[in-house]
Amino acid sequence: MSQALTVSEPAATVLDMALAPTDLESLRWAVETLRWAKERKAELKAMEDQARDALEQALGDNEVGVLDGHAAITWKTHQQTRLDQQALKKSFPDIYDVCRKTVDVRRFEIVDHL
């Protein structure tokens, strides 16, 4: 499994990885665009969270918020059923061990120290 670089590691660490690194010089624009987009995404997420918090506070226990006499926001309660993995592991460790599955995943990261 590949390991992600942290900011404190020197750039030469990339060369020590099991697979040879891919030269992205022809895709420098894509790396820069991705960095820019991630920054904007974080800014937009903060704005979204602030607006949502204000609306949720205004709605309180109500499920519908209106603008100009029409529903603009709904915030309804519903139920979900989820598996409590901690309870399963504690109460039925054998079943937990049989049912759990380890999978390989790839983590895509932008290295910040360029």
C-alpha positions in Angstrom: 0.0 0.0 0.0 1.4 3.4 -0.8 2.1 5.9 1.9 1.0 9.5 1.9 3.6 12.2 2.4 3.2 14.7 5.3 4.4 18.3 5.1 7.3 17.5 7.4 8.8 14.9 5.1 11.4 16.0 2.5 10.4 15.9 -1.2 13.1 13.2 -1.8 10.8 10.7 0.1 8.7 10.4 -3.1 11.7 8.8 -4.8 11.9 6.2 -2.1 8.4 4.8 -2.7 7.9 1.3 -4.2 6.7 2.6 -7.5 8.5 5.1 -9.6 6.8 8.5 -9.5 4.9 9.9 -12.5 6.2 13.1 -13.9 3.3 15.5 -14.0 5.0 18.5 -15.6 2.6 18.4 -18.6 -0.3 18.5 -16.1 1.0 21.2 -13.8 -2.1 23.2 -14.7 -4.3 20.3 -13.3 -2.4 20.2 -10.0 -2.7 24.0 -9.7 -6.4 24.0 -10.6 -7.0 21.2 -8.1 -5.3 23.2 -5.4 -7.3 26.3 -6.3 -10.6 24.4 -6.4 -10.0 22.8 -3.0 -9.4 26.2 -1.4 -12.6 27.6 -2.9 -14.5 24.4 -1.9 -13.4 24.9 1.7 -14.5 28.6 1.6 -17.8 27.7 0.1 -18.3 24.9 2.7 -17.8 27.4 5.5 -20.3 29.8 3.9 -22.8 26.9 3.5 -22.4 25.8 7.1 -22.9 29.4 8.4 -26.1 29.8 6.3 -27.4 26.4 7.3 -26.7 27.0 11.0 -28.7 30.3 10.8 -31.6 28.7 9.1 -31.7 25.7 11.4 -31.6 28.0 14.4 -34.5 30.0 12.9 -36.5 26.9 12.1 -36.1 25.4 15.6 -38.7 22.6 15.9 -40.5 23.7 12.7 -40.1 21.6 9.6 -40.8 24.2 6.9 -39.4 27.7 6.3 -41.1 30.0 3.8 -40.1 32.8 1.5 -42.7 34.9 -0.4 -45.4 32.5 0.9 -43.8 29.4 -0.5 -41.8 26.6 1.1 -38.1 27.5 0.7 -36.5 25.1 3.3 -37.7 21.8 4.8 -36.0 20.1 7.7 -37.9 17.0 8.5 -37.1 14.2 10.9 -36.8 10.7 9.6 -35.4 7.4 10.9 -32.5 5.4 9.7 -31.4 2.0 10.6 -27.7 1.4 10.9 -25.5 -1.4 12.1 -23.9 -0.7 15.5 -20.5 -2.2 14.8 -19.2 -1.7 18.3 -22.2 -3.5 19.8 -21.9 -6.4 17.3 -18.2 -6.7 18.1 -18.8 -6.7 21.8 -21.8 -9.1 21.9 -20.9 -11.4 19.0 -17.2 -11.2 18.3 -17.1 -14.4 16.3 -19.8 -13.1 13.9 -18.1 -9.8 13.7 -14.8 -11.5 12.7 -16.6 -13.6 10.1 -18.4 -10.6 8.6 -15.7 -7.9 8.6 -13.8 -7.3 5.4 -10.5 -5.5 4.8 -10.2 -3.7 1.5 -7.4 -1.8 -0.2 -8.2 1.9 -0.9 -6.1 4.6 -2.6 -6.0 8.0 -1.0 -5.6 10.9 -3.4 -3.8 13.9 -1.8 -2.3 17.1 -2.9 1.2 17.5 -1.5 1.3 21.0 0.0 5.0 21.7 0.2 5.8 22.3 -3.5 
